[in-house]
Amino acid sequence: MPRLVTCAALASIFILLLLSPTPALGIENSLKIVNAYPAGDKIAFLLLNETSNGFYGVVYDGRSFKAERLPFGGEYIVRHWNGKYWLLQKGDTVTVELYLYRHGKFKLVHTFRGGSACTDNDLDIAWNGGEYYITFLGAGPNDDLAHGECSYEFRDYLLKDGTIVPLNVTGLERWVPQLNAWLVASDFWIYLVDENGNILTKRKISETGWYSTEIAVDGNRTFLVASADGGWVRMFTIENSSLVLTYNRRLENRTPENAGIYLPDFWIGSPILFGESQNGSTVAVWVFNGTDFIKIRTFEDENDYTELHALVTSNKGYILSTTPIFGNSEGASLRLELFELRNLSLVPVNSLNVNDSVVRIAYVRDYGSFGADWPWWTLSGLKVESGFPLVVSGGSSVLFFNLTHVFNLTSGESVELPSSLKGSEYRVAFCCGEWLVFGDDSVYAFKNGQFSDLTQEMLSALYEKPRSGIPLGAVITGGLAAIAALVAVVILRRRNDGER
């Protein structure tokens, strides 16, 4: 009789294991959302099962999720997902291998050798919506980490359709969608490079290497503005893949190594300039009126701490000023003021005081990736963490994110974060006409001032049949069934041995 009861109990356990939904057994606790990668009208969330160390890709198109079990783990560094394949990296210094994974197959794209030991990662990667611009930080002749001396030799490549193309130029890259070309700024020259790596045109901009450049799109016209040595400003219209000089003037007399004028990376509308006064007490905004640059606003900057940032949405240009409230860089508070450029004047939109001394600032480009100030360029979600709130523009809004709220600087609306995100580090991405806000174990869509919880929809996708491979639910259920069967065999054998 005891044997019959035991078998019945084991059978009941076996059936319950098969029928019980896996999340009830704690699968959510082992899953962690690592990052998200927007690509056009889709975004892929990368999930890590911390128990098995396996990755899952869950793609969201604004309506539903589709899951895929990925056959790689921590031996690879995931760099990006572009809607067609995953871009993976092995190694991060000296020797770096670049792979792509698509439809169950790995392809070694290129092996980069001779990298610098002085960096955390020798590969810098930018994406334009169709191809990658890759910079490899090779070791220079004096690269010697042991003695604290570092030098680099930069090597630039394009990665298109799985094929690597070496370039004959190197510099800071920027994609110009209106031209289907890369703008590459080197020490003294600027180049336009097409999608196949061909140099379309080049111009010498500086004698000293001190300069900045801006791409401005005003209607159907695209401008390249360059501020260089001694306060000179040059403006080119981009016509038929050529740079045509249309403006060349010394706005202010400056020493060669200090132009005093700096430019935003990208702007929508008439080209703009930011200029600091000789003594640093003011920062001015200049706008091109069709003939010349005119000064439209001056910000007092007695302590040299006010900063101006250009932000663009889908159809407007904004300028954000950040000023320490207590007038010193150690102050714990900042005043943010947002202005819209309208009819050659700055119109106040909103202001906000924040209890932080630093704010990260970024904007979403129209090809679905992020561009940002300082080293905040990324191909994935932008991080919000304690002490580092985020101002980001995209769609039709400029938003401020901190650990408790989202504040819409364009509308003045403030929304409290969901409880699962509040007080914790999280990330922000833009896709499918909405903001995706996600932490380690939850994801929300933010649109029209409201949060929608997408977490359960994402988890449900893991139990449907992935595009390739076995459904995750089937894998887990099968594993549980195997464990139950093994336990049953062990118990029955022990009882049989005992009865003998």
C-alpha positions as CSV (number, residue, x, y, z in Angstrom):
1,M,0.0,0.0,0.0
2,P,2.7,2.6,0.8
3,R,4.2,2.0,-2.7
4,L,0.8,2.7,-4.3
5,V,0.4,5.9,-2.3
6,T,3.9,7.0,-3.2
7,C,3.4,6.3,-6.9
8,A,0.1,8.2,-6.9
9,A,1.7,11.1,-5.1
10,L,4.6,11.2,-7.5
11,A,2.2,11.1,-10.4
12,S,0.2,14.0,-9.0
13,I,3.4,16.0,-8.5
14,F,4.5,15.1,-12.1
15,I,1.2,16.3,-13.5
16,L,1.2,19.5,-11.5
17,L,4.7,20.3,-12.7
18,L,3.6,19.9,-16.3
19,L,0.5,22.0,-15.9
20,S,1.7,24.7,-13.5
21,P,2.8,27.9,-15.3
22,T,6.5,28.3,-15.0
23,P,6.5,31.9,-13.6
24,A,4.8,30.5,-10.5
25,L,8.0,28.5,-10.0
26,G,10.1,31.6,-9.9
27,I,11.3,32.0,-13.5
28,E,10.8,35.8,-13.2
29,N,13.3,35.9,-10.4
30,S,16.0,34.4,-12.6
31,L,15.3,36.6,-15.6
32,K,16.9,40.0,-15.9
33,I,16.4,42.6,-18.6
34,V,19.9,43.5,-19.7
35,N,19.3,46.1,-22.3
36,A,17.2,47.1,-25.3
37,Y,18.1,47.9,-28.9
38,P,15.8,50.1,-31.0
39,A,15.9,49.5,-34.8
40,G,13.3,51.3,-36.9
41,D,9.8,50.3,-36.0
42,K,11.0,47.5,-33.6
43,I,13.0,47.1,-30.5
44,A,14.7,44.0,-29.1
45,F,15.0,43.4,-25.4
46,L,17.9,41.3,-24.3
47,L,17.1,39.1,-21.3
48,L,19.5,37.0,-19.2
49,N,18.5,33.9,-17.3
50,E,20.9,34.2,-14.4
51,T,20.4,30.5,-13.5
52,S,21.4,29.1,-16.8
53,N,23.4,32.0,-18.0
54,G,21.5,32.0,-21.3
55,F,20.2,34.9,-23.3
56,Y,16.8,35.5,-24.9
57,G,15.8,38.1,-27.4
58,V,12.3,39.5,-27.2
59,V,11.3,41.8,-30.0
60,Y,8.5,44.4,-29.6
61,D,6.8,46.2,-32.5
62,G,4.5,48.4,-30.5
63,R,1.7,45.8,-30.5
64,S,3.1,42.4,-29.5
65,F,6.2,40.5,-28.4
66,K,8.1,37.7,-30.1
67,A,10.8,35.7,-28.3
68,E,13.9,33.9,-29.4
69,R,16.3,31.8,-27.4
70,L,19.8,32.9,-28.2
71,P,22.6,30.2,-28.3
72,F,25.3,32.4,-26.8
73,G,26.1,33.5,-23.3
74,G,28.6,35.6,-21.4
75,E,31.5,34.7,-23.7
76,Y,30.2,37.3,-26.1
77,I,29.6,41.0,-25.6
78,V,26.3,42.0,-27.2
79,R,26.9,45.3,-29.1
80,H,23.7,45.7,-31.0
81,W,20.6,44.3,-32.7
82,N,19.6,46.0,-36.0
83,G,16.4,44.1,-36.9
84,K,18.3,41.6,-39.0
85,Y,21.0,40.2,-36.8
86,W,22.8,40.5,-33.5
87,L,26.2,42.1,-33.5
88,L,28.5,40.3,-31.1
89,Q,32.1,40.9,-29.8
90,K,34.7,38.5,-28.3
91,G,37.5,40.1,-26.4
92,D,37.7,43.8,-25.7
93,T,41.4,44.8,-25.8
94,V,44.5,43.9,-27.9
95,T,42.6,41.2,-30.0
96,V,38.9,41.7,-30.7
97,E,36.7,39.4,-32.8
98,L,33.5,40.7,-34.3
99,Y,30.6,38.3,-35.1
100,L,27.1,38.5,-36.3
101,Y,24.4,36.0,-35.4
102,R,21.4,35.4,-37.6
103,H,18.9,32.6,-38.1
104,G,20.9,30.2,-35.9
105,K,24.3,30.8,-37.5
106,F,27.4,32.6,-36.4
107,K,29.6,34.5,-38.8
108,L,33.1,35.8,-37.9
109,V,33.1,39.2,-39.6
110,H,36.6,40.4,-38.7
111,T,39.5,39.9,-36.2
112,F,41.1,43.1,-35.1
113,R,44.7,42.7,-33.9
114,G,47.2,45.0,-32.3
115,G,44.8,46.9,-30.1
116,S,45.8,49.1,-27.2
117,A,46.0,47.7,-23.7
118,C,45.1,51.1,-22.3
119,T,41.4,51.0,-23.0
120,D,38.4,49.1,-21.6
121,N,37.2,48.4,-25.1
122,D,39.1,48.9,-28.4
123,L,35.9,49.0,-30.6
124,D,33.8,52.1,-30.9
125,I,30.7,51.4,-33.0
126,A,28.1,53.8,-34.5
127,W,25.0,52.8,-36.5
128,N,23.1,54.7,-39.1
129,G,20.1,52.5,-39.5
130,G,21.7,50.4,-42.3
131,E,25.4,50.0,-41.6
132,Y,28.0,50.4,-38.9
133,Y,30.9,52.8,-38.6
134,I,33.6,51.1,-36.6
135,T,36.7,52.6,-35.1
136,F,39.4,50.3,-33.7
137,L,41.9,51.7,-31.2
138,G,45.2,50.2,-32.3
139,A,48.3,50.5,-30.2
140,G,50.6,53.4,-31.1
141,P,54.4,53.2,-31.1
142,N,54.5,54.5,-27.5
143,D,51.7,52.4,-26.1
144,D,53.0,51.0,-22.8
145,L,50.4,50.5,-20.1
146,A,53.1,49.2,-17.6
147,H,54.8,52.6,-17.6
148,G,51.6,54.6,-17.8
149,E,52.1,55.7,-21.4
150,C,49.4,55.3,-23.9
151,S,49.2,56.2,-27.6
152,Y,46.7,55.1,-30.3
153,E,46.5,54.5,-34.0
154,F,42.9,54.7,-35.1
155,R,41.6,52.5,-37.9
156,D,38.2,53.1,-39.3
157,Y,35.9,50.6,-41.1
158,L,32.4,50.3,-42.4
159,L,30.3,47.1,-41.8
160,K,27.6,46.7,-44.4
161,D,25.6,43.5,-45.1
162,G,28.1,41.5,-43.0
163,T,31.1,42.7,-45.0
164,I,33.9,44.8,-43.5
165,V,35.3,47.7,-45.5
166,P,38.5,49.4,-44.4
167,L,38.5,53.2,-44.8
168,N,41.3,55.5,-45.9
169,V,40.2,58.2,-43.4
170,T,39.8,58.3,-39.6
171,G,38.1,60.7,-37.3
172,L,34.9,61.5,-35.5
173,E,31.9,60.2,-37.5
174,R,28.4,61.6,-38.0
175,W,25.7,60.3,-40.3
176,V,24.0,62.7,-42.6
177,P,20.7,61.1,-43.6
178,Q,20.0,63.7,-46.3
179,L,23.1,62.7,-48.1
180,N,23.3,59.0,-47.3
181,A,26.9,59.7,-46.3
182,W,29.2,59.9,-43.3
183,L,30.7,63.2,-42.2
184,V,34.2,62.3,-40.8
185,A,36.1,65.1,-38.9
186,S,39.8,64.4,-38.7
187,D,42.5,66.7,-37.1
188,F,42.5,69.3,-39.9
189,W,40.1,68.0,-42.6
190,I,36.5,67.0,-43.0
191,Y,35.4,64.3,-45.4
192,L,32.1,63.0,-46.8
193,V,32.2,59.2,-47.1
194,D,29.5,57.3,-48.8
195,E,28.0,53.9,-47.7
196,N,30.6,52.0,-49.7
197,G,33.6,53.7,-48.1
198,N,34.3,56.1,-51.1
199,I,35.4,59.6,-50.3
200,L,32.9,62.0,-52.0
201,T,34.6,65.3,-51.1
202,K,37.0,66.8,-48.5
203,R,37.8,70.2,-47.1
204,K,40.6,71.6,-45.0
205,I,39.0,73.3,-42.0
206,S,41.7,74.1,-39.5
207,E,45.4,74.8,-39.2
208,T,45.6,73.8,-35.6
209,G,42.9,71.1,-35.2
210,W,40.7,73.4,-33.0
211,Y,37.3,73.4,-34.6
212,S,33.7,72.1,-34.2
213,T,31.1,71.2,-36.9
214,E,27.3,71.2,-37.1
215,I,24.8,69.6,-39.5
216,A,21.7,71.8,-39.8
217,V,18.6,70.7,-41.8
218,D,16.3,73.5,-42.7
219,G,13.5,72.3,-44.8
220,N,15.0,70.7,-47.9
221,R,18.4,72.4,-47.4
222,T,21.3,70.8,-45.5
223,F,24.1,72.9,-44.1
224,L,27.5,72.1,-42.8
225,V,28.8,74.8,-40.4
226,A,32.4,74.8,-39.1
227,S,33.8,77.1,-36.4
228,A,37.6,77.1,-36.5
229,D,40.8,79.0,-35.6
230,G,40.5,82.6,-34.4
231,G,36.7,82.9,-34.5
232,W,36.2,82.1,-38.2
233,V,32.9,80.6,-39.2
234,R,32.4,78.8,-42.5
235,M,29.1,77.5,-43.8
236,F,28.7,75.1,-46.7
237,T,25.5,73.9,-48.4
238,I,25.6,70.3,-49.4
239,E,24.7,69.8,-53.0
240,N,25.1,66.7,-55.1
241,S,27.5,65.2,-52.5
242,S,29.7,68.3,-52.7
243,L,30.4,71.1,-50.2
244,V,29.7,74.5,-51.6
245,L,31.1,77.4,-49.5
246,T,28.3,80.0,-48.9
247,Y,29.5,81.8,-45.8
248,N,33.0,82.7,-44.6
249,R,33.4,85.3,-41.9
250,R,35.4,86.1,-38.8
251,L,32.6,86.7,-36.3
252,E,34.9,87.5,-33.4
253,N,38.7,88.1,-33.2
254,R,40.0,85.2,-31.1
255,T,43.4,83.6,-30.6
256,P,44.0,80.7,-33.0
257,E,43.8,78.0,-30.3
258,N,40.5,79.4,-28.9
259,A,37.7,79.9,-31.4
260,G,35.3,80.8,-28.6
261,I,32.4,79.5,-30.7
262,Y,31.0,76.0,-30.4
263,L,28.3,74.3,-32.3
264,P,25.7,71.6,-31.7
265,D,26.2,68.3,-33.5
266,F,22.8,68.4,-35.2
267,W,20.1,71.0,-35.6
268,I,16.6,71.3,-37.2
269,G,16.0,74.8,-38.6
270,S,18.3,77.8,-39.4
271,P,21.9,77.1,-38.3
272,I,22.8,78.2,-34.8
273,L,26.0,79.0,-32.9
274,F,26.9,79.3,-29.2
275,G,29.6,81.8,-28.3
276,E,31.4,82.6,-25.0
277,S,32.6,86.1,-24.4
278,Q,36.3,86.8,-24.1
279,N,36.2,86.9,-20.3
280,G,33.7,84.0,-20.0
281,S,31.0,86.1,-18.3
282,T,28.3,85.5,-20.9
283,V,27.2,82.9,-23.4
284,A,25.4,84.1,-26.6
285,V,23.1,82.3,-29.1
286,W,23.6,83.3,-32.7
287,V,21.1,82.3,-35.5
288,F,21.6,82.5,-39.3
289,N,18.9,84.8,-40.8
290,G,19.6,83.9,-44.4
291,T,22.4,86.4,-44.9
292,D,24.4,86.6,-41.7
293,F,24.6,85.2,-38.1
294,I,22.8,87.5,-35.6
295,K,23.0,87.4,-31.8
296,I,19.5,86.8,-30.4
297,R,20.1,86.0,-26.7
298,T,22.8,86.4,-24.2
299,F,22.9,84.4,-21.0
300,E,24.8,85.8,-18.0
301,D,27.5,83.4,-16.9
302,E,29.5,85.2,-14.2
303,N,30.9,82.0,-12.7
304,D,31.4,80.2,-16.0
305,Y,29.0,77.4,-15.1
306,T,26.0,78.0,-17.4
307,E,25.9,75.5,-20.3
308,L,23.7,75.6,-23.4
309,H,22.6,72.4,-25.1
310,A,20.7,72.0,-28.5
311,L,17.9,69.4,-28.5
312,V,15.8,68.4,-31.5
313,T,12.4,66.7,-31.7
314,S,10.8,65.4,-34.9
315,N,10.2,68.9,-36.2
316,K,11.5,71.5,-33.7
317,G,14.7,72.8,-32.3
318,Y,15.1,73.6,-28.6
319,I,17.8,75.1,-26.5
320,L,18.3,73.9,-22.9
321,S,20.3,76.0,-20.4
322,T,21.6,74.4,-17.2
323,T,22.8,76.7,-14.4
324,P,23.8,75.8,-10.8
325,I,21.4,77.5,-8.5
326,F,24.0,78.4,-6.0
327,G,26.4,79.7,-8.6
328,N,29.1,77.2,-8.1
329,S,30.0,73.8,-9.7
330,E,29.7,72.1,-6.3
331,G,26.1,73.1,-5.8
332,A,23.6,70.3,-5.3
333,S,20.9,71.9,-7.5
334,L,20.5,72.9,-11.1
335,R,18.0,75.2,-12.9
336,L,16.9,73.9,-16.3
337,E,15.3,76.3,-18.7
338,L,13.9,75.2,-22.1
339,F,13.5,77.6,-25.0
340,E,12.1,77.1,-28.5
341,L,13.7,78.8,-31.4
342,R,10.8,80.6,-33.1
343,N,11.0,83.4,-35.7
344,L,14.7,84.1,-35.0
345,S,14.0,84.5,-31.2
346,L,14.1,82.2,-28.2
347,V,10.7,81.7,-26.6
348,P,10.6,80.3,-23.0
349,V,8.8,77.0,-22.8
350,N,9.4,75.6,-19.3
351,S,11.8,75.6,-16.4
352,L,12.6,73.1,-13.6
353,N,14.8,73.1,-10.5
354,V,16.4,69.7,-9.9
355,N,18.3,68.4,-6.8
356,D,21.3,67.2,-8.8
357,S,24.5,68.8,-9.9
358,V,24.8,66.9,-13.2
359,V,22.2,66.1,-15.8
360,R,22.9,63.8,-18.8
361,I,21.5,65.2,-22.0
362,A,20.7,63.2,-25.2
363,Y,18.5,63.3,-28.2
364,V,17.0,60.6,-30.4
365,R,18.1,60.7,-34.0
366,D,15.7,59.9,-36.8
367,Y,17.4,56.5,-37.6
368,G,16.4,55.1,-34.2
369,S,19.7,55.4,-32.3
370,F,20.8,57.8,-29.6
371,G,23.3,60.6,-29.9
372,A,24.4,62.6,-26.9
373,D,26.9,64.9,-25.3
374,W,30.2,63.7,-23.8
375,P,30.6,59.9,-24.0
376,W,26.9,59.2,-23.8
377,W,26.6,57.9,-27.4
378,T,25.0,54.5,-27.2
379,L,23.2,52.0,-29.4
380,S,21.0,50.9,-26.6
381,G,18.9,52.2,-23.7
382,L,20.1,55.3,-21.9
383,K,20.7,54.9,-18.2
384,V,19.0,56.9,-15.4
385,E,20.7,56.4,-12.0
386,S,21.1,58.0,-8.6
387,G,22.8,61.4,-9.0
388,F,22.5,61.3,-12.8
389,P,19.1,62.2,-14.1
390,L,18.5,62.3,-17.9
391,V,17.1,64.9,-20.3
392,V,16.2,63.3,-23.6
393,S,14.4,64.5,-26.7
394,G,12.6,62.5,-29.3
395,G,9.2,62.2,-31.0
396,S,7.6,65.5,-30.2
397,S,8.8,66.0,-26.6
398,V,11.7,66.9,-24.3
399,L,11.5,64.8,-21.2
400,F,13.4,64.8,-17.8
401,F,13.7,61.5,-16.0
402,N,14.9,61.0,-12.5
403,L,14.4,58.2,-9.9
404,T,10.9,59.3,-9.0
405,H,9.2,61.2,-11.8
406,V,9.1,62.0,-15.5
407,F,8.7,65.7,-16.3
408,N,7.6,66.8,-19.8
409,L,9.6,70.0,-20.3
410,T,7.5,70.8,-23.4
411,S,4.1,70.5,-21.8
412,G,4.9,71.0,-18.1
413,E,3.3,67.7,-17.1
414,S,4.8,65.7,-14.3
415,V,4.1,61.9,-14.0
416,E,5.2,59.6,-11.1
417,L,7.2,56.5,-12.0
418,P,5.7,53.1,-11.5
419,S,6.5,51.6,-8.1
420,S,8.7,48.9,-9.6
421,L,11.0,51.5,-11.1
422,K,10.9,54.2,-8.4
423,G,14.2,54.6,-6.5
424,S,16.1,52.2,-8.7
425,E,18.4,52.5,-11.7
426,Y,16.6,52.0,-15.0
427,R,16.9,52.7,-18.8
428,V,15.0,54.6,-21.4
429,A,14.7,53.9,-25.2
430,F,12.5,55.3,-27.9
431,C,10.7,53.1,-30.4
432,C,7.3,52.6,-32.1
433,G,6.2,56.1,-31.3
434,E,6.6,55.7,-27.6
435,W,9.2,55.7,-24.8
436,L,10.1,52.3,-23.4
437,V,11.2,52.6,-19.7
438,F,12.6,49.4,-18.2
439,G,14.4,48.1,-15.1
440,D,15.9,44.7,-14.4
441,D,12.6,43.0,-14.1
442,S,9.9,45.2,-15.6
443,V,9.2,47.2,-18.8
444,Y,6.7,50.0,-19.4
445,A,5.5,52.0,-22.4
446,F,5.2,55.7,-21.7
447,K,3.0,57.6,-24.1
448,N,0.6,60.6,-23.8
449,G,1.6,61.1,-20.1
450,Q,0.7,57.5,-19.1
451,F,2.6,54.3,-18.2
452,S,1.4,50.9,-19.5
453,D,2.9,47.8,-17.9
454,L,4.2,45.5,-20.6
455,T,6.0,43.0,-18.3
456,Q,3.5,40.2,-18.4
457,E,3.1,40.4,-22.2
458,M,6.9,40.1,-22.5
459,L,7.0,37.0,-20.2
460,S,4.0,35.5,-22.1
461,A,6.0,35.6,-25.3
462,L,8.6,33.4,-23.8
463,Y,6.1,30.5,-23.7
464,E,5.1,30.8,-27.3
465,K,7.1,29.1,-30.0
466,P,10.2,31.3,-30.9
467,R,11.1,32.0,-34.4
468,S,13.8,29.4,-34.2
469,G,14.3,26.7,-31.6
470,I,12.1,25.2,-28.9
471,P,9.7,27.3,-26.9
472,L,11.2,28.4,-23.6
473,G,8.1,27.1,-21.8
474,A,8.6,23.7,-23.3
475,V,12.3,23.7,-22.4
476,I,11.5,24.5,-18.8
477,T,8.5,22.1,-18.6
478,G,10.6,19.3,-20.1
479,G,13.3,19.9,-17.6
480,L,10.9,19.8,-14.7
481,A,9.4,16.6,-16.1
482,A,12.8,15.0,-16.3
483,I,13.6,16.0,-12.8
484,A,10.3,14.6,-11.5
485,A,10.9,11.3,-13.4
486,L,14.4,11.0,-11.9
487,V,13.1,11.7,-8.4
488,A,10.4,9.0,-8.9
489,V,13.0,6.4,-10.0
490,V,15.3,7.1,-7.1
491,I,12.5,6.9,-4.5
492,L,11.1,3.7,-6.0
493,R,14.5,2.0,-6.1
494,R,15.2,3.0,-2.4
495,R,11.8,1.5,-1.3
496,N,12.4,-1.7,-3.3
497,D,15.9,-2.0,-1.7
498,G,14.3,-1.5,1.7
499,E,11.7,-4.2,1.2
500,R,14.2,-6.7,0.2
